[in-house]
Amino acid sequence: MITPIEGLNAIASVNGNQKVEKPREYDGNFFTSIFQSAIQNVKDTDAEVVQTQYLLATGQLDNPAATSIASTKNEIAVSLLIQLRNKALDAYSELTRLSI
């Protein structure tokens, strides 16, 4: 689950009398949870593909298009996971090239 960015209360108050909340600090588990949810999504969609293929093969599926839909959802989930991995590796390589 991705945590949305919270609004800036300081911009909303022109006179400055409104109390401004501290931004929420994230620990190292933020990126871990994103990758874990993406991996779990791939596992879930793969299980859905296997289930719909089984139901189609045994004649228990009323809508044969459900297999195609499940397969497409799985392809998109895998593609998203690959893109997340690539972006993380690009960011890591950029950080390692920084000279301090």
Rosetta blueprint (number, residue, H / E / L):
1 M L
2 I L
3 T L
4 P L
5 I L
6 E L
7 G L
8 L L
9 N H
10 A H
11 I H
12 A H
13 S L
14 V L
15 N L
16 G L
17 N L
18 Q L
19 K L
20 V L
21 E L
22 K L
23 P L
24 R L
25 E L
26 Y L
27 D L
28 G L
29 N H
30 F H
31 F H
32 T H
33 S H
34 I H
35 F H
36 Q H
37 S H
38 A H
39 I H
40 Q H
41 N H
42 V H
43 K H
44 D H
45 T H
46 D H
47 A H
48 E H
49 V H
50 V H
51 Q H
52 T H
53 Q H
54 Y H
55 L H
56 L H
57 A H
58 T L
59 G L
60 Q L
61 L L
62 D L
63 N L
64 P L
65 A H
66 A H
67 T H
68 S H
69 I H
70 A H
71 S H
72 T H
73 K H
74 N H
75 E H
76 I H
77 A H
78 V H
79 S H
80 L H
81 L H
82 I H
83 Q H
84 L H
85 R H
86 N H
87 K H
88 A H
89 L H
90 D H
91 A H
92 Y H
93 S H
94 E H
95 L H
96 T H
97 R H
98 L L
99 S L
100 I L
